[in-house]
Amino acid sequence: LWKEEFDNFVKLRQRTKNIILPDIRKLMNSDYSNHEEICSKYTDVVPGEAMSLKQYFPNSYKLLSYSEKLGYMEPLVPPLRHYGFCIPGDEGKHYIGNLDYILHDFGHMCRHSIQHSTKTVFIDMGANYNFNKDMDTVDEYAPTIRLINTYRRHGIHFDHIYAYELTPIDTERVYKTTPTYIHAALHWINTGVNAEINHLHNPFTMIKERYTADDFVVIKLDIDTVHVELPLVLQLLKDEELHKIVNVFYFEHHVDMEEMYPYWGKWDTATTKLSTITESLQIFSELRRAGIASHYWI
């Protein structure tokens, strides 16, 4: 039932949300008098219907996670990405980069987390935008670009995009191979993140200094370095101040899962301790219970 209802929901979402919408904050009156009107018109799945997201899942909504501030989220289940990846053979491989499994409740976010004065922030730890080395073109299929556009299609435009990347990349190439619509917001930080609490290059240090619970903060973590990424996740999990500031979190958790060996490689378990799938599901469940809309990343 879940798969059938979700597939139908994805088709509906693709049909009704295929254009970039204006920044909803600029349309909101400062006295909130048109807040509901804007959220209904621009962020609901079907404009003007103002339906709760669970109404699209009449038989499987109990599988969804829920947050008072951020609404409904997809179930947390293996394979920690699109369920189509489980299809045997070559067909399943087509889903390795598919993001359709992520359930965003934009209508609920608009009503409970976005205001006229809200600052919108995207923190990208592991900012690989598929920089084209041989040509000055933009890869619009790069996962993070697709994610940013998902928000833009629901009227959420980021004021700031802090992009941390360890691999040295020429700044001119960064700007030639990323979309112009992110350039005004982009802070290109060509250094690795540091998991030490309060360290200058620990993004959570900057987040706590500059942003508050009134802002809308989205984080993506995918640095392929277990001994750095997991401590960052645990810091987010344990720090109650961050629970108030961070709204949405995407994380590709590198766990001991044989199906992913062809894509991640086989980790040296003698030097790297990997989490189990069960431990990963527990971490994500606890993050959601802390009020952070947490999703597996690809």
C-alpha positions as MATLAB code, in Angstrom:
seq = 'LWKEEFDNFVKLRQRTKNIILPDIRKLMNSDYSNHEEICSKYTDVVPGEAMSLKQYFPNSYKLLSYSEKLGYMEPLVPPLRHYGFCIPGDEGKHYIGNLDYILHDFGHMCRHSIQHSTKTVFIDMGANYNFNKDMDTVDEYAPTIRLINTYRRHGIHFDHIYAYELTPIDTERVYKTTPTYIHAALHWINTGVNAEINHLHNPFTMIKERYTADDFVVIKLDIDTVHVELPLVLQLLKDEELHKIVNVFYFEHHVDMEEMYPYWGKWDTATTKLSTITESLQIFSELRRAGIASHYWI';
ca = [
       0.000    0.000    0.000;
       2.780    2.427    0.894;
       4.581    2.001   -2.431;
       1.378    2.357   -4.459;
       0.235    5.467   -2.610;
       3.675    7.025   -2.683;
       4.115    6.382   -6.421;
       0.762    8.097   -7.025;
       1.830   10.988   -4.818;
       5.108   11.422   -6.734;
       3.199   11.595  -10.026;
       0.849   14.210   -8.589;
       3.733   16.239   -7.185;
       5.589   16.191  -10.503;
       2.479   17.343  -12.352;
       1.719   20.260  -10.052;
       5.233   21.415   -9.109;
       7.281   21.788  -12.270;
       8.113   25.510  -12.221;
      10.229   27.741  -10.003;
       8.009   29.829   -7.738;
       8.698   33.309   -6.349;
      10.157   33.668   -2.855;
       7.118   33.186   -0.612;
       8.584   35.425    2.113;
       8.431   38.411   -0.233;
       4.729   37.719   -0.800;
       3.864   37.515    2.901;
       2.575   40.566    4.734;
       4.562   41.468    7.833;
       1.363   41.290    9.918;
       0.738   37.659    8.801;
      -2.637   38.635    7.354;
      -2.086   36.654    4.137;
       0.136   33.871    5.524;
      -2.387   31.065    5.022;
      -3.282   32.324    1.561;
       0.374   32.274    0.434;
       1.076   28.837    1.904;
      -2.035   27.358    0.313;
      -1.365   28.888   -3.103;
       2.362   28.225   -3.382;
       3.439   25.335   -1.133;
       0.570   22.851   -0.932;
       0.767   19.816   -3.221;
      -2.352   20.934   -5.073;
      -2.562   24.736   -4.898;
      -5.568   25.922   -2.923;
      -6.588   22.542   -1.493;
      -4.825   22.988    1.875;
      -4.855   19.231    2.474;
      -2.767   17.590    5.164;
      -0.068   15.485    3.558;
      -1.357   12.369    5.303;
      -4.585   12.619    3.305;
      -2.610   11.512    0.256;
      -1.731    8.305    2.125;
      -5.118    7.101    3.439;
      -4.004    3.507    3.950;
      -0.357    3.959    4.900;
      -0.096    7.301    6.723;
       0.688    5.535   10.010;
       4.060    4.592    8.511;
       4.986    8.277    8.149;
       7.007   10.226   10.701;
       5.606   13.533   11.939;
       7.010   16.731   13.427;
       4.854   19.559   14.793;
       7.125   22.124   13.154;
       7.951   20.373    9.866;
       5.085   17.996    9.173;
       5.193   14.526    7.647;
       8.241   12.575    6.426;
       8.805    9.311    4.566;
       9.207    6.083    6.571;
      12.710    5.175    7.706;
      13.409    1.836    6.046;
      16.285    0.053    4.301;
      17.897    0.440    1.784;
      18.378    3.963    3.200;
      17.484    5.484   -0.174;
      14.843    4.923   -2.888;
      12.979    1.636   -2.367;
      13.348    0.916   -6.099;
      17.015    0.197   -5.425;
      15.885   -3.168   -4.014;
      14.640   -4.350   -7.414;
      17.003   -7.123   -8.567;
      19.289   -6.650  -11.536;
      19.933   -3.606  -13.664;
      16.510   -2.056  -13.035;
      17.300   -1.424   -9.388;
      20.554    0.316  -10.266;
      18.592    3.086  -12.011;
      17.319    4.233   -8.603;
      20.740    4.784   -7.000;
      20.556    8.543   -7.645;
      16.777    8.970   -7.404;
      15.605   11.488   -4.782;
      11.871   10.950   -5.194;
      11.678    8.855   -2.017;
      12.160   11.975    0.163;
       8.868   13.318    1.464;
       8.877   17.057    2.177;
       5.819   18.631    3.793;
       6.303   22.092    2.303;
       2.790   23.244    3.140;
       3.375   22.481    6.810;
       6.845   24.059    6.723;
       5.386   27.242    5.259;
       2.713   27.475    7.939;
       4.949   26.658   10.904;
       8.577   27.492    9.990;
       8.578   30.288    7.383;
       7.725   33.889    8.132;
       8.153   37.200    6.352;
      11.433   37.853    8.219;
      12.858   34.295    8.246;
      16.438   33.835    7.036;
      16.847   30.765    4.825;
      20.162   28.898    5.020;
      21.611   25.837    3.285;
      24.744   24.240    4.783;
      26.434   21.849    2.360;
      29.137   19.662    3.914;
      30.726   17.853    0.998;
      29.836   20.285   -1.784;
      30.434   18.296   -4.941;
      28.328   19.842   -7.699;
      29.789   17.575  -10.398;
      32.129   20.352  -11.566;
      32.715   19.691  -15.250;
      36.472   19.608  -15.821;
      36.431   19.705  -19.609;
      33.662   22.210  -20.293;
      32.068   25.274  -18.745;
      28.626   23.788  -18.290;
      26.331   23.257  -15.323;
      25.218   19.787  -14.300;
      21.610   20.452  -13.252;
      21.320   16.753  -12.345;
      23.881   17.068   -9.551;
      21.940   15.895   -6.471;
      22.417   19.063   -4.416;
      21.336   21.279   -7.297;
      18.213   19.137   -7.679;
      17.539   19.496   -3.958;
      17.941   23.286   -4.004;
      15.555   23.419   -6.954;
      13.018   21.315   -5.046;
      12.898   24.092   -2.459;
      12.758   26.788   -5.149;
       9.792   25.021   -6.754;
       7.972   25.519   -3.460;
       8.897   29.159   -3.034;
      11.810   28.662   -0.608;
      14.897   30.473   -1.897;
      18.092   30.330    0.146;
      19.697   33.574    1.322;
      22.927   31.779    2.140;
      24.508   28.577    0.799;
      27.636   27.638    2.758;
      29.474   25.080    0.621;
      32.321   23.177    2.334;
      34.508   21.011    0.103;
      37.913   19.504    0.909;
      38.977   18.765   -2.693;
      40.846   21.795   -4.125;
      38.780   23.302   -6.940;
      39.546   26.502   -8.805;
      37.062   29.191   -7.769;
      36.521   30.307  -11.358;
      35.519   26.751  -12.264;
      33.125   26.619   -9.306;
      31.234   29.631  -10.610;
      31.337   28.539  -14.244;
      29.870   25.123  -13.441;
      27.202   26.061  -10.891;
      23.868   27.710  -11.730;
      23.851   31.498  -11.726;
      20.777   31.526   -9.493;
      22.827   30.296   -6.513;
      25.800   32.637   -6.974;
      24.481   35.550   -4.898;
      23.901   33.183   -1.965;
      26.996   30.986   -2.395;
      29.816   31.041    0.160;
      32.467   28.746   -1.355;
      34.600   27.361    1.502;
      37.292   25.173   -0.048;
      38.362   23.368    3.102;
      37.233   20.266    4.938;
      34.887   20.403    7.886;
      36.192   19.638   11.368;
      34.157   17.622   13.859;
      35.804   19.162   16.923;
      33.156   21.036   18.930;
      33.557   24.843   18.687;
      36.220   24.515   15.973;
      36.285   27.310   13.379;
      35.622   24.823   10.568;
      32.858   22.982   12.387;
      29.775   24.409   10.619;
      27.689   24.029   13.772;
      29.904   26.660   15.418;
      28.920   29.220   12.779;
      25.262   28.140   12.808;
      24.940   28.718   16.553;
      26.668   32.102   16.310;
      24.638   33.497   13.399;
      21.209   31.877   13.350;
      18.266   31.312   15.662;
      15.112   29.249   15.973;
      13.325   31.911   13.876;
      15.436   30.995   10.835;
      15.052   28.088    8.412;
      18.259   26.039    8.342;
      18.827   23.039    6.050;
      21.937   20.855    6.278;
      23.332   18.246    3.889;
      26.201   16.050    5.114;
      28.015   13.729    2.712;
      31.802   13.796    3.107;
      32.590   10.069    2.767;
      34.757   10.185    5.902;
      33.215    8.164    8.705;
      35.429    9.431   11.528;
      34.415   13.026   10.744;
      30.783   12.737    9.687;
      29.524   10.523   12.519;
      30.793   12.824   15.333;
      29.042   15.720   13.563;
      25.807   13.742   13.498;
      26.153   12.857   17.170;
      26.787   16.525   17.996;
      23.572   17.445   16.200;
      21.760   14.679   18.036;
      22.941   15.726   21.501;
      22.951   19.532   21.257;
      19.532   20.887   22.273;
      20.409   24.375   21.018;
      20.936   22.938   17.524;
      17.576   21.146   17.785;
      15.928   24.568   17.908;
      17.897   26.004   14.988;
      18.236   23.151   12.459;
      15.062   22.348   10.547;
      16.025   19.766    7.918;
      18.973   17.366    7.759;
      20.133   15.119    4.894;
      22.877   12.583    5.563;
      24.356    9.753    3.525;
      25.192    7.444    6.380;
      27.934    5.063    5.295;
      26.917    1.866    7.020;
      27.966   -1.742    6.652;
      25.609   -2.655    3.801;
      26.815   -5.112    1.200;
      24.481   -3.780   -1.510;
      26.389   -0.471   -1.467;
      29.898   -1.944   -1.839;
      29.888   -1.408   -5.644;
      29.247    2.309   -5.070;
      31.110    3.093   -1.847;
      33.796    0.469   -2.067;
      34.444   -2.015    0.716;
      35.551   -0.230    3.852;
      38.561   -1.460    5.789;
      36.737   -2.522    8.941;
      40.068   -2.970   10.727;
      40.579    0.808   10.685;
      37.009    2.081   10.214;
      34.099    1.107   12.448;
      30.883    1.276   10.447;
      27.443    1.619   11.942;
      24.916   -1.129   11.326;
      21.669   -0.465    9.502;
      19.824   -0.847   12.820;
      22.072    1.739   14.500;
      21.537    4.101   11.577;
      17.760    3.797   11.785;
      17.977    4.527   15.511;
      20.027    7.681   14.922;
      17.610    9.013   12.314;
      14.626    8.168   14.501;
      16.148   10.074   17.422;
      16.893   13.078   15.201;
      13.271   13.127   14.070;
      12.057   12.865   17.666;
      14.278   15.872   18.441;
      12.248   17.859   15.892;
      14.673   17.723   12.948;
      13.241   16.500    9.646;
      15.994   13.985    8.880;
      16.319   12.163    5.565;
      18.762    9.682    4.088;
      20.880   11.172    1.322;
      22.317    9.512   -1.781;
];
